[in-house]
Amino acid sequence: MAKIGYLSIGTNDFDKATGFYTKLLGEIGGKPLMPTSAGLIYRLPEGAMLMVTKPHDGAAATFGNGTMIAIQVDQKEQVAAIHAKALELGGTCEGQPGPRGAFGDFAYFRDLDGNKLAVYYSTQM
């Protein structure tokens, strides 16, 4: 069975980015797993891993327009907590926590490099 193994997020300030993600993902049981020559891979309790990396081509990291990584959490209360933690760590708000129709509760933010992330809880997905 094929599945997504990991996702990569580019950064221009590796130390700042890994500080952000180590604290943010630690809130939901994520842990730094494996350093690579240009990055660090995080293991979440379930699902795909997340790698924070400097671009391998040496060019500046940029965020993708329309690109977003969504992190599913186990409890509705975690949506607001993770969103608040991201903002506390220097992220910016892209959508306050709250219900999004019948899909569940979602919140949106950008990391320190402008990458867009969502955190969500849903009984539908």
N, C-alpha and C positions, 0 to 999 in steps of 0.2 A: 504494500500500500504506500503510495507516495504522499508525502506531507511536507510542509514548509519546515525546514530545519533551523534556520536563523534568518534574521533581518539585520541589515547594517545601517547605521546612522553615522554620517560624516561629521567631523568636527575640525575646527581650526585651532582649538585650545584643548588638547587632550587631557591635561590635568584638571582643568575646570569641568570639562564634560564628564569625566569619570567620577569626580567628586559629586556632581549633580546626580548621575544615574546610580551610583552606589547607595547614596542616601535615599533617593526616590524609590528605587526598586526594592531596597531593604524593607520598606514599609509593607510590602506584600510578599515577603519571603524570597525575593531575588538576591542572588549572591554572585560576586565576581567569580568566574569559573576558570578562564584560561586566557592568559595574555598571548597576543600574537605579535609579530614584528611591528605592526602599526596600530594595534588596537587591543581591546579587552572584550571578551565575550562574557555575558551574564546569563546565568541559568535562572529561569523562573520556575515556580513549583510545578507548572504544567505548560505544555505547548512549546512553541518555537523559542530559541535562544535569541538574544539581542547583542549585536556587536557594535561597540562604539569605536570608530577608527578614523585615522587620518587617511585622506584619499591616497590610494596607491600610485596614482599618476603624478603626484606632487603638486597638483593644482589646488586651489582653494576649495574647501567644502562649501556647498550651497544646498539649500533645501529645495525639494521638488514641489512645484506648484501642482496641487491636487494629490500629492503624496501624503499619507498619514498612516501612523501605526496606532492600532487600537489595542488596549490592554484590558482584558476581561477580568473582573474581580469577583470574589465569592459572596460579598455582602454589599447591599445597597449603600450603607454608610461609608464604605471605602471610596466610593466615587468622589464625594466631597472632600474626604480626608486626603486622598492622593492629589487632587486638584490643588488643595490648599498647600500641600507640601511642595508641589512643583513651583508655585508662586513664591513660597518662602525661600526656595533655593535659587530664585532669580528668573524663573520662567515667566512667560506672559500669558494672560488669559485670552483664549479664543472662543470661549463659551462657558458660561456659568453652569455649575452642576444642577441637574434637574431632569424631570421626565421629558422624554422625546417621543411623544405619541405612545403607541402600544409596544414600542421596542424596548422600553425600560429607561433607566437613568443613565445619563451620559454627562461628561464634562470634557472640555477641550482646552489644550494649552500648547505653547511652543517651548522648546528647551532653549538653552543658552545660545545655540547656533541657528535657531529659527525653525528647526524641524517640528512639524506638527504631530501631536499625539492626542489620543482620546483615551479616556478610562470609562468603562461602562459596566453596568450590572443589568442583566436581562434574564427573565425566565423564558423568553421566546427563542433565544439563540443557543 
